[in-house]
Amino acid sequence: MRSILTPRCLIGTRACFSSKSIFVPAHEPALESDLYRLEKFLDDKPHILVLTGAGISTESGIPDYRSEGVGLYARSNHKPIQHGDFVKSESVRKRYWARNYVGWSRFSAIAPNVTHYTLARLEREQRISGIVTQNVDKLHTKAGSKSVVELHGSGYNVICIGRSGKGCDYHIPRHEFQSILDQLNPRMEDGSTMMRPDGDVELPQEYVENFKIPPCPHCDGSLKPEIVFFGDNVPIPRIERVVRMIIESDGVLVLGSSLTVFSGYRIVLQAKELGLPVAIVNIGQTRGDPKADLKISARCGELMQNLFKH
């Protein structure tokens, strides 16, 4: 069976990438038969709910945590920040914000790739009903998708968490917060060595010690990106919205997620409880493979750039 490899540039967009991206794990080329099976799965289901994970954003240059050989866990000993540690420890907050501050210009400038643009096209063509993403990079919105639920929040907004994890209603766009950090840290240099999945970077300790972060201007509490850190819970209203989207769908397509985190895997479980079909496209195994009606081990971009092009 022939592969469907074609040039990796989406004409008329900024979505140009290489299959040799350092953050994309080793994989076999996608096959024509994979494309046909995916098209057949989608063809008679106009209300597909799409769940996306870090495996689609690696093709834009954002690393993930778990990919074999290239994920953060494989490249370093660092673990993701824990919600409880961020709330309780001023030094943890300072370390996070120093790293995020240095990495923000690069992270926020990253462009969508062919998978993001294809999903926006499928939404316009009414082939999918919406997207639930585990990513915090806003690349779906940048690509033009409208019906997007950011399951784990977004790095593009900053909120108040008070002094104990429950703050006031203050929030500020991340770009505006960057300007405040600029004023407080005029001599901060870029000593970073490695970008992390949520946009922060690795920094030597001497770059962190003198970093200044402002308190909430309304209640003097701590400020945090509107991201669901590890150890925190997805807000109940967001979960309820996702459940409604599943109920109103006629199937679920998972793209680029290992489904290791339960908040994503739960969507597959709920779909199967409702008797809905599930398709998964991901390099390597996922937690949801035993539940899948269709599983394709391939790079998402190779399939998506050819989807419904015949």
C-alpha positions, 0 to 999 in steps of 0.5 A: 500500500502506497504512503500518502506523503506529500509536500508539507506546506499548506499553500496560502497559510503559515502552516509549513512544517517538517516531519523531522521536527525534533518534537515528533516521535519516530513513526512510519509513514501514513498509508492511503488505506489509513486515509480511506478508513478515516474518511469512511469513519467521518463521512456519514457522521456530521456531528463528530466531536474532536479531542486533540492533544499535544501530539498535534502541536508538536508539529508546530514546534511545541514539545509534549510530555510523554512522546518516546525519545523526544518528550519532556520526560525523555529529555530531562528530569524535570516534572510538570508543576503541581497545582498545590506547590504553586499555590503554597510556595512563593519560590515555586511561583517565582520560578514558574513566572520567570521561566514563562516570562522568558519563554512567552515571546517564542511560545506566543509566536508559534503558528498553527499547522496543517492539522489545526487549519484542516479542523477549522476547514472541517468545521466550516464544512460542517463535518465536525461539531466542535473541538475539545483540546487538552492543549493550552496554546490557542492554536485552534483559535489562531487557525480559525476554529470557532467551537473550541473548549480548552479542557485544561485552560489557556496560557493566554489569560492570567487569573487571581487565585488569592492566597489559598487557591481561591481568588477574586474575579481579576483576570488580565490577558497574558500579553498585557501581563508580559508588559507588567513583567517587563517593567518589573524585570528590566534587566532580565536576560534570556538564559533559557536552554529548553522550551517546555510544553506549557510555554515556560523554559529551563532557566539557571537558578541565578536568573530566577532568584531576583525575578519580581512578580506583581500581586493581584491589584484587587485583593493582593493575592497570587496570579496564575495562568488560567491553566489546569496544572497537574493536581488541579481539577477541570472546572465543573461548568467546563466538564458539563459543557463537554458532556453536552457536546458528547451527547449531541455528537455522533462520534468522537475523533481523537487526534494526537493524544495518548489519553494518559490524563484521565480528563481526556480519557473520560471523553472516550469512556463517556462516548462508549457508554453512549454507544458512540463510535470512537476513532484515534489517530496517534503515533504509538499506543494510547490508553483508549486503544481497546475502546477504539472502533478505529485506531491509526498509528500515524502522524496527524498532519500526514492524514489531515492534509489529505482528508477529503481532498479527492 
